[in-house]
Amino acid sequence: MAQEILDRYANHPQYKAKDKVLPILSNQKMNAYLKEIGDCCGITKRLTFHIARHTFATTITLSNGVPIETVSKMLGHRNLKTTQHYAKILDRKVSQDMQALKEKLLEKPIAR
């Protein structure tokens, strides 16, 4: 499947001249496509390329144990500190979730 996509654009003059393998869409065009996909799927939440990258970094990779160095490479970050921003968001979420759990446990009487 991936090779088929690469083959489709292999001799395309627009991408060959720019020394690119695949087309690079503008942010505006990418966001328009995401909106169209969201509409087709009945998603009412605003979808943007930025939100997609953020979700990929936090929900899909870091929260599933992918090392931050690997995520950094996948996102194209030159500096690991840029990627660490996503890890801080996860730390904050863990802290909030643990606080909510603590409150739930304090509400319930202990069964003996």
C-alpha positions as CSV (number, residue, x, y, z in Angstrom):
1,M,0.0,0.0,0.0
2,A,2.7,2.5,0.9
3,Q,4.7,1.6,-2.2
4,E,1.7,2.2,-4.3
5,I,1.4,5.7,-3.0
6,L,5.0,6.4,-3.6
7,D,4.8,5.0,-7.1
8,R,1.8,7.2,-7.9
9,Y,3.9,10.3,-7.3
10,A,7.3,9.0,-8.5
11,N,7.4,10.7,-11.9
12,H,5.1,13.7,-11.1
13,P,7.0,16.7,-12.4
14,Q,5.8,19.1,-9.7
15,Y,7.3,16.9,-6.9
16,K,10.3,15.7,-8.8
17,A,11.4,19.3,-9.6
18,K,11.2,20.2,-5.9
19,D,13.1,17.0,-4.9
20,K,10.0,15.8,-2.9
21,V,8.6,12.3,-2.7
22,L,5.0,13.3,-1.9
23,P,2.9,16.4,-2.2
24,I,3.0,18.8,0.7
25,L,-0.3,20.5,1.4
26,S,-0.6,23.9,3.0
27,N,-2.0,24.1,6.5
28,Q,-5.1,25.7,5.1
29,K,-5.7,22.9,2.6
30,M,-5.0,20.2,5.2
31,N,-7.5,21.8,7.6
32,A,-10.1,22.0,4.9
33,Y,-9.6,18.2,4.2
34,L,-9.8,17.4,7.9
35,K,-13.1,19.4,8.2
36,E,-14.5,17.5,5.2
37,I,-13.5,14.2,6.7
38,G,-15.0,15.2,10.1
39,D,-18.3,16.2,8.4
40,C,-18.4,12.9,6.6
41,C,-17.9,11.1,9.9
42,G,-20.3,13.2,11.9
43,I,-17.6,14.8,14.0
44,T,-18.6,18.2,15.2
45,K,-15.4,19.0,17.1
46,R,-13.1,21.4,15.2
47,L,-10.3,19.4,13.5
48,T,-7.0,20.9,12.5
49,F,-3.6,19.7,11.6
50,H,-2.2,21.1,14.8
51,I,-4.8,19.2,16.9
52,A,-4.1,16.0,14.9
53,R,-0.4,16.3,15.7
54,H,-1.1,17.0,19.3
55,T,-3.4,14.0,19.6
56,F,-0.9,11.8,17.8
57,A,1.9,12.9,20.2
58,T,-0.1,12.6,23.4
59,T,-3.0,10.1,23.1
60,I,-1.6,7.7,20.5
61,T,2.1,7.6,21.2
62,L,3.3,8.9,24.6
63,S,0.3,7.5,26.5
64,N,0.9,4.1,24.9
65,G,4.5,4.0,26.0
66,V,6.3,5.1,22.9
67,P,9.6,6.7,24.0
68,I,9.7,10.4,23.9
69,E,12.8,10.3,21.7
70,T,10.9,8.3,19.1
71,V,7.9,10.6,19.2
72,S,10.3,13.6,18.8
73,K,11.7,12.0,15.6
74,M,8.3,11.2,14.2
75,L,7.1,14.8,14.7
76,G,10.3,16.1,13.1
77,H,11.4,18.0,16.2
78,R,15.1,19.0,16.2
79,N,15.1,19.5,19.9
80,L,13.8,17.1,22.5
81,K,12.6,20.0,24.6
82,T,10.0,20.8,22.0
83,T,8.5,17.3,22.4
84,Q,8.8,17.4,26.2
85,H,5.9,19.9,26.1
86,Y,3.6,17.0,25.2
87,A,4.9,14.9,28.1
88,K,4.2,17.8,30.6
89,I,0.6,17.8,29.4
90,L,0.4,14.0,30.1
91,D,1.9,14.6,33.6
92,R,-0.8,17.2,34.3
93,K,-3.5,14.8,33.0
94,V,-2.2,12.0,35.2
95,S,-2.2,14.3,38.2
96,Q,-5.8,15.4,37.5
97,D,-6.9,11.8,37.1
98,M,-5.2,10.7,40.3
99,Q,-6.9,13.6,42.2
100,A,-10.3,12.6,40.8
101,L,-9.6,9.0,41.9
102,K,-8.7,10.2,45.4
103,E,-11.9,12.1,45.7
104,K,-14.0,9.1,44.6
105,L,-12.2,6.8,47.0
106,L,-12.8,9.3,49.9
107,E,-16.5,9.4,49.1
108,K,-17.0,5.7,49.3
109,P,-17.1,3.9,52.7
110,I,-14.5,1.2,53.0
111,A,-16.0,-2.3,52.7
112,R,-14.9,-4.8,55.4
